[in-house]
Amino acid sequence: MGPRNARAWERGLDEGLRNLLHHIREGRVADALTAEIDEAVSVVNDNPARREVIVDYITLEQTMQVHERAACKEARAEGEARHAAPVGHLLDEGRIDDLRHPTADPTFLEALYAEYGL
């Protein structure tokens, strides 16, 4: 829940929930729960070793997301290239009618891959 959603505290919610949302939005301590949260955040903020672990974790997660996006992009490009390769062979051989088959029959496409060693 981000700060934008924390405005819900103004809409007559349960007092505990309203205090929590108000704390998220403005950092105000209003009850035992928000005091406990505030203390836990202070402990982390005041401890460089803990803060470093959190930063390392966030950095690792962001790095993994970047690698995942790159891998998806690479896989998509490889798939597109593999799909396009038989088209070139079919055009070179004048097999225009066979260009329609791969879209209608996936097994035909697999047979073309085998035929052209792709």
Backbone torsions as a table, in degrees:
resi	resn	phi	psi	omega
1	MET	NA	119.4	-178.8
2	GLY	-91.4	173.2	-179.2
3	PRO	-56.2	-31.8	179.1
4	ARG	-59.3	-41.4	-178.1
5	ASN	-77.2	-15.8	-177.8
6	ALA	-68.7	-10.2	177.4
7	ARG	-67.8	-11.4	179.3
8	ALA	-62.3	-18.4	-179.9
9	TRP	-61.0	-21.4	-179.1
10	GLU	-78.2	-9.7	-171.5
11	ARG	-96.9	28.9	173.9
12	GLY	70.9	39.0	178.3
13	LEU	-81.2	172.8	172.2
14	ASP	-49.6	142.9	-174.5
15	GLU	-59.5	-41.7	179.7
16	GLY	-63.1	-44.4	178.4
17	LEU	-66.7	-40.8	178.3
18	ARG	-60.8	-42.3	178.3
19	ASN	-63.6	-42.1	178.6
20	LEU	-62.1	-48.5	-179.6
21	LEU	-63.7	-37.9	177.7
22	HIS	-65.0	-39.2	177.6
23	HIS	-63.6	-42.9	178.9
24	ILE	-62.1	-41.7	-176.6
25	ARG	-74.2	-43.4	-170.6
26	GLU	-121.8	-6.4	-179.9
27	GLY	76.7	14.7	-178.4
28	ARG	-81.1	130.7	176.1
29	VAL	-90.2	121.9	-174.8
30	ALA	-125.3	-15.6	-178.5
31	ASP	-156.0	-175.8	-176.0
32	ALA	-61.8	-42.3	-179.0
33	LEU	-63.3	-48.6	-178.7
34	THR	-67.7	-29.8	175.6
35	ALA	-67.3	-40.4	178.8
36	GLU	-65.7	-42.8	178.0
37	ILE	-63.1	-45.6	-179.4
38	ASP	-60.6	-40.8	178.7
39	GLU	-65.9	-42.7	179.4
40	ALA	-62.5	-41.4	178.3
41	VAL	-65.0	-41.1	179.0
42	SER	-62.9	-40.7	179.3
43	VAL	-59.7	-45.7	179.9
44	VAL	-66.4	-45.5	-178.6
45	ASN	-64.2	-30.1	-178.1
46	ASP	-88.8	-3.8	-177.0
47	ASN	-115.5	102.7	-177.4
48	PRO	-57.8	-35.1	-179.1
49	ALA	-66.4	-45.0	178.0
50	ARG	-65.0	-42.5	-179.7
51	ARG	-61.0	-39.7	179.3
52	GLU	-64.3	-40.1	178.1
53	VAL	-61.7	-44.1	-179.8
54	ILE	-65.0	-44.0	179.2
55	VAL	-63.5	-42.5	178.1
56	ASP	-61.4	-41.8	179.9
57	TYR	-63.6	-45.8	179.5
58	ILE	-62.8	-43.2	179.7
59	THR	-63.5	-42.6	178.1
60	LEU	-61.2	-45.0	-179.8
61	GLU	-63.5	-41.5	178.3
62	GLN	-65.3	-40.9	178.2
63	THR	-62.0	-41.9	178.7
64	MET	-63.1	-39.3	178.8
65	GLN	-64.6	-40.2	178.3
66	VAL	-63.2	-45.4	179.3
67	HIS	-64.8	-38.6	178.8
68	GLU	-63.0	-44.6	178.3
69	ARG	-62.9	-40.9	179.3
70	ALA	-65.0	-41.5	179.8
71	ALA	-64.7	-40.1	178.3
72	CYS	-64.2	-42.8	-179.9
73	LYS	-63.9	-42.0	179.2
74	GLU	-65.8	-43.3	179.5
75	ALA	-63.1	-40.6	178.6
76	ARG	-62.7	-44.7	-179.9
77	ALA	-63.4	-40.8	178.7
78	GLU	-64.7	-41.1	178.9
79	GLY	-64.3	-42.5	178.8
80	GLU	-64.6	-41.4	179.3
81	ALA	-65.6	-41.2	179.4
82	ARG	-64.7	-39.0	179.8
83	HIS	-69.8	-34.1	-178.1
84	ALA	-77.2	-26.6	-175.2
85	ALA	-56.8	-47.1	179.6
86	PRO	-64.4	-28.8	179.8
87	VAL	-59.9	-45.2	178.2
88	GLY	-60.3	-43.3	179.0
89	HIS	-63.9	-44.0	-179.4
90	LEU	-63.9	-40.6	177.8
91	LEU	-64.7	-43.7	179.1
92	ASP	-60.0	-33.1	-177.8
93	GLU	-93.8	2.3	178.6
94	GLY	70.7	22.9	-178.3
95	ARG	-92.1	60.2	-174.8
96	ILE	-61.1	-41.6	-180.0
97	ASP	-61.8	-31.4	-179.9
98	ASP	-72.3	-13.3	177.7
99	LEU	-66.1	-26.0	-179.7
100	ARG	-77.9	-29.1	-173.9
101	HIS	-62.1	-44.2	-175.9
102	PRO	-59.5	-32.7	-179.8
103	THR	-74.9	-29.5	-178.1
104	ALA	-92.4	-23.5	-173.3
105	ASP	-138.2	98.6	-179.4
106	PRO	-58.5	-30.6	179.3
107	THR	-68.6	-30.5	176.1
108	PHE	-64.7	-40.8	178.7
109	LEU	-62.0	-43.7	177.5
110	GLU	-61.6	-37.8	178.2
111	ALA	-65.6	-38.0	176.7
112	LEU	-64.8	-41.1	177.7
113	TYR	-58.1	-44.6	-180.0
114	ALA	-66.3	-41.6	-178.8
115	GLU	-60.3	-39.4	-176.6
116	TYR	-100.6	7.3	177.3
117	GLY	65.1	39.3	-177.8
118	LEU	-102.9	NA	NA
